[in-house]
Every structure is written in C-alpha cells, then in structure tokens.
Amino acid sequence: MSVIFTSTIKVAEDGTWYIELKDMLDQRVEICKYMDEYAQKIEDLGNDYGGNIDTVNWYKDDDVPVYIMDEIRAQMARYQAQVEEILGEPLIQ
C-alpha cells in the first residue's frame, strides 16, 4: 500500500490562495489556507500511516497567478529552513 497525497493550489473567489490536501487512499480532503496549517494537516494525515508518506503530488489550477506561486514557494522555503535548523541537517540529501 502506497501512501499518496495530492496537494492542489487553488484560488478562492476572493482572490486568496489555499491548498486542497487529499489523501488518495481514503479520499479525505483538507483545506489549508496557510502554510503552517498545511504542515500540521499533512503531519496529522501522515500519522494515520505511522508517519510514512510515500509521495506528495503537487498540482495547481490553471487560474493560479504566478505571484501566488511565488508567494507559496517563498513560504515553503522559509518553512523548510526552519525545519532544517531544528533538525540540524538538510531535508533533501
């Protein structure tokens, strides 16, 4: 059994972004409006599988503007740096 999640970046009608996080095994869907919320929800879902997530596939809707993608990338880079500082080693070897 492979644990696969999908993360789809979407834009709400008010122009704000969110990430739709989906567990492909049981089809649960979580809506994440902030990167901290995304990190917590992916950890919570992963805990149901002993913390072992095989794959996270990333997608974006066609209407997501470049500036939102840039904002999300920057937030993810900051989050990664925080985690690496705590761990004392890089996440990606």
N, C-alpha and C positions, 0 to 999 in steps of 0.2 A: 504494500500500500504506500503510494507516494503522497506526501502531504504537500499540496499545491494551493497557493493563494493567488488571487489576482488583485491588483491594485490599479484602479482606473481613475485618472484625474478628470474631474468634471467641473463645469461652471454652472452655478445656480443662476436663477433668473435675475437676482440682484447683482450679479457680476462677481460674486465671491467664489473662490475655488473650494473644492472638497475632494476627498479621496474615498471612493467606494471600495472597501476591502471585502473580498469574497472568499470564503472557504469553499474550495471546489469539491470537497468530499461530502459535506452535508448541506451545502448551498446557503450557509449563513451569510448575511450581509451586514456589515457595519459601516456607518457613515462617519468619516473623520474630517473635522473642519480645521484642525490644527495639527502640526507635525508631532507635538507631544501626545496628542490624543491618538494619532496613528500608531506611534511607537508603543503606547500602552495597549491598544486593542490588538495589534499583531502579536504582542507578547502574550496577552490573555488567550487568544485563539491558539497560539502555538503551545501553550501549557496543556491544552487538551490532548496534545500528542507528545507529551514528555519534553516539550521544548524543541522537538526535531521538526524543522520545516525544510522540505527538500527544495522547493522552488517558490519564488515570488515573481510572477509575470507582471510586468508593468505595461499599461496602455494609457492612452489619453483620447478623449473625444476630439473630433475634428474641429470643434469650435473653441478649443482652449488656446488663448493667445500666447505668443512667445514670452511676453513679460511675466505671465503667470508661471510658465515652465521655468523661467529663470529664477523667480522667487522660490519656487519649491526646491529647485536644485540647491540654491544657497542655504535654505533651511536644513535640507538633508545633509549638506556638507558640515554645517555647524553642529548638527546632532552627532554625526559620525566623529567629529573631532572631540566632542565631549565624552563619548563612549570610549574612544581610544585613550584619552587621558586617564579615565578611570581604570581601564584595563592595563594600561602601561605598554600596549603593543598595538600595531595596526590591525584593523579588522580584515583588510584584504592583504593576503600574503603574496 
